[in-house]
Every structure is written in C-alpha cells, then in structure tokens.
Amino acid sequence: MKEKLLVSACLLGENCRYSGGNNYSPAVAALGERYELIPVCPEVLGGLPTPRPPAERTGERVMGRDGTDVTAAFRLGAERALETALAQGITRAVLKERSPSCGSGQIYDGAFTGRVIPGQGVTAELLSARGVAVYGESRIQELL
C-alpha cells in the first residue's frame, strides 16, 4: 500500500488555477509511482470559481486584485484541505509554490507586482501548524 500524499490539483493538470488553466508538473505527477496522490485545490474547496480574479496574501488577509476580500474562502478551503489530510492519515503535501493558498517559504507580496517575499499561503500555514510537512514543487526530490 502506497503512502498518501496531498497534492495541489493544479500541479496534476486540473484546470483550477485562477486563470482557468493549470500548473501541470510531470515531475509531481511522477510521484504517483511511489505515492497515492490525493489532489486538492483549496481555493475551489473554499467556494471560489474558476476562473477568478488573481489574489495575493497581505498579512492575515487575502485580497483579490479587484479589491475583493477573499480571506474567508481561502480559510474555508484550507480547513477543508486539512480535513482531507486528517481523514486520510496524510502527513506530507506537495503544494504550488508562491500561491496565496499553497505557497510554502515564499508568496507574492500582496501588491500584484510579481515580487515574492518570505511567507506561507493560508493552506500551507494551516497544514504545517497541524503537523503536515509541506513541500513546494521545487523540493520534490526530498520525497524520493
């Protein structure tokens, strides 16, 4: 039986990215040879549509480029992703880097300038706080 691994659905080719596309990563998909991949998109789980306006985290808030406060949807999605992890005994996750939901280590600065700063997305932060080890897609070699 393979260990289960929580994975950002966009990295597995699901068109759930804010723009309506995905961030398919063949390297992440190849982890399926070793792990049972459990895809999640916290933003969709939180009730946000696809496509949707881009959003960035600023402190504890997540704001859309259009000025809409989407913090509640991001928190709900994070809680639902955590519920999935806990229900399935998942202890590790591969999440999309720099995302306001999934970013681990670095996120966009909240000014929509493309600049990254140290930080975590809402989901990455919650998962980490509850003992789930979070890896960005550039760190998957650590899982092999």
C-alpha positions, 0 to 999 in steps of 0.5 A: 500500500502506497503512502498518501500524499496531498497534492495541489490539483493544479500541479496534476493538470486540473484546470483550477488555477485562477486563470482557468488553466493549470500548473501541470508538473510531470515531475509531481505527477511522477510521484504517483509511482511511489505515492497515492496522490490525493489532489486538492485545490483549496481555493475551489474547496473554499467556494471560489470559481474558476476562473477568478480574479488573481489574489495575493496574501497581505498579512492575515488577509487575502485580497483579490486584485479587484479589491475583493476580500477573499480571506474567508474562502481561502480559510474555508478551503484550507480547513477543508484541505486539512480535513482531507489530510486528517481523514486520510492519515496524510502527513506530507503535501506537495503544494504550488509554490508562491500561491496565496493558498499553497505557497510554502517559504515564499508568496507574492507580496500582496501588491500584484507586482510579481515580487515574492517575499518570505511567507506561507499561503493560508493552506500551507500555514494551516497544514504545517501548524497541524503537523503536515510537512509541506513541500513546494514543487521545487523540493520534490526530490526530498520525497524520493 
